[in-house]
Amino acid sequence: MPRSLLTPGRLAVGMQLPIQSQSTNYVQAWEADAGPDELEQIVRAADVSGFDYVAVCDHIAIPDAEAASMSTTWYDTVSTLSWIAGYTEAVHLLSHVYVPAYRHPAAVAKAWTTLDALSGGRAILGVGAGHVAGEFALLGVDHGERGRLTDHALTTIREAFRTGRVAEANIAPRSPRPDGPPIWIGGSSPAALRRAGRFGDGWLPQGTPYPEMPAAIETIHEHQERFHGERHPIDVGIITSFVHVGEPSFEPPAGTFAGDPDRIARGLGRLADLGVTQLQVRFAARSASEYADQVARFGTEVAPRLPNR
């Protein structure tokens, strides 16, 4: 069974945080009135319950045409992760996903080496090419060039992580890790799989059906051989359906995986057979306190039952 590079020897578990992004695809009703206090409650629960990472999304401004489906609440990625770093001790800090094409690569490298230094080496840079054409237009970036810009940025960022240099300039503080924060590539397009093979320490699929995961992972390894001459391990994540530990006393979101801890652990554990090394879970709940309770229950009752934990 594949092993996580993030947590060698076991299946890793993380979650994309509620509240900080409120797309209609996954937002729950209670999040509309939630803010920093509620977010802190959930993150603290993740930190003490053994979660390997928490994740924050990345959008700068939502065009009016997209507001109804995406909402307009998207916390700034690095600001939020830095805030989280200040009151946590162990949990890693992931962007899922950051769009470097929106920014100069040196600015991205600076932000992420600083976050890694301030957090004691807990940052993970998850990267995507972006998709909202109106957002690119607002920022004066050619949407059609986003793939090329992303590849260029990753080349520059990786070099800056390793050397502290961009062109004839220096970037400090340096990351406490020799190669800087791990880079996980988001997306499931052919370009994203190529990018994961070329640049990625990890892959964050976006919509890849479960049965197609092994073939997609094989494609990434083929790209590794093409760019680097050999295959090497890569963290592979998967976003699960909503989870609720125990039988919910309310109507949870459609597709919620609920039940006793053994049942949930068996079901989620089977995803490792697809080549997955880390699970990104989210919880069905009616309030921040209930969400935090679900995080704690998962950490103590489900996680120890997952494969190789």
N, C-alpha and C positions, 0 to 999 in steps of 0.2 A: 504494500500500500504506500502511496506517496506520502512524504513527510513535509510538514510546513517548515520553511526556512525561518519564519518568524518565531516559531516555537518548536524546535527540533524534537522529533519523537512523538508528536501528538497532533491531532486535528485541532487547528486553531479556531477560535470563535470571536467574532466581532459584531458590531451593529452600526448601521447608519442611524444617526440620532433623529428622533422626532423633533418637532418644534422649529428647528433651524431651517428646514425647508418644508413647504406645505403644498406640494403638488397635489392636485385632485386624484392622481393615480394611487396615492397611499395615505394621505392625511386622514386623521381621525378627528371627530368633532371637538374633543376637548382641547386640541392643540391651538385652536383659534384664539383662546384667551390665555394661553400659557406664555411664559417669558423666561428671563434668566433664572429666577428662583426654581422654577420647575425643571428647567434644563439641567441646572446644577444638581438637583436631587437625583436625576436619572444617571448623570455621568458619575457621581460619587458611588452610586450603587454598582455601576459597571466596574469601577476601579477596585472596589473591595470584594467584588464577587468573582474576580479572576478572568474577566473578559480581556481578550488580547488587544483589541483596539476599539475605538469609537471613530466614526467617520462623519465628515461635514461636506456638503455639496458646494458647488461654485457657479453662481450667476451674478453678474454685476448689476444689470437692469433688465427688467422684463418688458418687452414691447407690449403696447396696448393690445395688439392682435392676439397675443399669447396669454394675457393675464387671466382670462376666465378658466383656462385649463391648468396653467402652471401656478397660479396665484402670484402674488408679488412679494411674498415673504421668503427671502433667501439670505440668511446671515452670511457675512463675509467670512471666507474660509479660514485664512490665516489668523485674523483677529480672534475668531471663535476658538480655534484650536489653541492659540496662545493663552487665552483666558482659561480654557480647560486645563492646560498644563500647570497653571498656577496652583490648583487645588487637588491635583491627582498625583500619584506616585509611580504607578506601574503601567497603566494602560497606554498603548500606543495611539498616535494621533494621525489619522489617515484623511486625505482628501479624496472624496469619491464623487466626482473627479474634478481636478483642477484643470483649467484651460490655459496653457501657456501662450497660445496664439493671441490671447487678449493683451499680453504684456511683453515687455522686453525680456529676453532670457536672463540677462544679468539681474534684473529685478526679482525674477522668480528664484534664481539661485540664492540671492541675498536673503530673501524672506525665509526660505526653507533651511538654509544652513543656520540662520539665527534661531528659528524655531527648534531645530535639532539641538543646538547648543543650550538654549534656555531650558529645554525639557529633559536634558540628560540623555539624549540619543533615542528619543521616542517617536520622531516624525517619520511618516511614510508618505511619499509624494505619489499619489494616484493621479494619472494624467489622462485626459481625453481631448479629442480634436474639437469638441463643441458642435452644436447643431442648430442653434437659434439664429437664423440669418439676420433678423432684425437687430439682434444684440451685436453681431459683428458690424453691421452698418452703423449703429450708434457709436461704436468705438473706433470707426474709421479703418476697419480691418476687412480685407477682401475675404468673404466667406468661401469663395472658390479656391482660395490659396491656403485654407486652414490645415490641410494635410502636410503640405510642404513646410509651412511655418512651424507646425508641431515637431516635425522631424528635425528641423534646424534648431529649434529651441532645445530639444532633448540632447542633441549633440553638444551644445554649448553648456547646458546645465550639468550634464554628466562630467564634462571636463572640469567645470568649476567646482563640483563636489570633490573631485579627486585632487585637484591642484590648488584651489583657491584663486585661480586666475581666469579672467575673461579678456581675451586679446592681450593688450599691454597694460592691464589693470589688475588690481588685487581685490579680493572679496574676503572680508573677515567680519565677524568671527567665523572660524572654521567649525564644521561639524566635529563632534567628538569621535566619529567613526571614520576610518581612513577613506572609504569610498562615499561617504555622505549618506543621506537617507536612502533607503531602498526606493526604487521607482517601480510602481505597478501601473500597467497600461490598461485603460478601460476601453470597452467596445468589442463588438463581435464581427465587424466588417472584415473583408480580406485585408484592407489596409491596417486595421487594428491588430490583426493576428501577425502580420509582418512586423509591425512596430513592436509588438510584445517579444517577438523573437530577436529583434535587433537591439532593443533597449531595455527590456523588462526584467526585473527581478521577480515580478509577479504579473498576473493577468486577472482583470476584473471583467468577466463577460457581461454583456448587456443584451439579454434576450435570447441567448443561445439555448435552444431546447435541450433538455437533459440528455436525450439519446445521442445528440450531436457533439456532446462535450469531448469524448475521447478522440474523435477525428479532429476537432479544433485544436486540442492539445498537441496532437501529432503534427499538425500543420505548424504550430509555433516551434516545435523542436526542429522541424525541417528548416525553418527560417534561421534558427540558431546555427545550424550547420552551415548554412549559406553565408551568414555574416561573420561567424566566429570560428568556423572549422570544427566545431564539436557541439554536442548537446550538453546541457547542464540543467540542474533542478530549477524549477520556477514555482513560486506560490500561485496556486489557482484557486480563486474564490468562486462562490456561487451565492446568489441572493435567494434565501428561502421564502416560502409563503409566510404569512403571519403565523405566529406561534402563541398558544396560550397554555401554560402549564396548569393542568386540572381542567375540569369541565366548566366552561364559562356560564355565568348566570345571566348573560345578556346575549344579544345577537351580534356576534363578531363579524368582521369583514369576510366577504365571500372567500372560500378557500382556506380559511384559518385551520391550522393543524393543531388540534387540541387533544388533551387526554393526560394520562398519567405519565410520569417521567420516563418509565421504561419504554412505553410506546413511542414517545417523541424521540428518545435517544436512538431507538432502533431505526425509525424512519429517516431521521437526519443522518445517521451513521452510514446508511446505504449510499449516500451521495459520494462518500469517499471512494466507492468502487468505480466511479466515473473518472477518477484522477484528481478529485478536489482535495485541497490541503487546508482550506479554511472556509468556514460557514459565516455568512452575514445574515443574522437573524433580526427579526423585528417582532414586536409583541402587540397583540390585541388587548386593548385596555380602554377604560373610560375616564381615566384621570392620570396625572403625572405620578401620584402616589401609587396607584395600581400598576402603572408601567414599571416603576422602580421595584415594586414587589415582585413583578414577573421577572425582571432582570435578576433579582436576588435568588428567586426560586430556580431559575434556569441554571445559575452559577453553582448552586449547592446540590440540586436534585437531578438535573439533566446532564450537565457538562461532564461530571465524573463517570457517567455511563456511556459517553461517546467513545468510539474506537481509539485505543492507544492514548487515553488520557489517564 
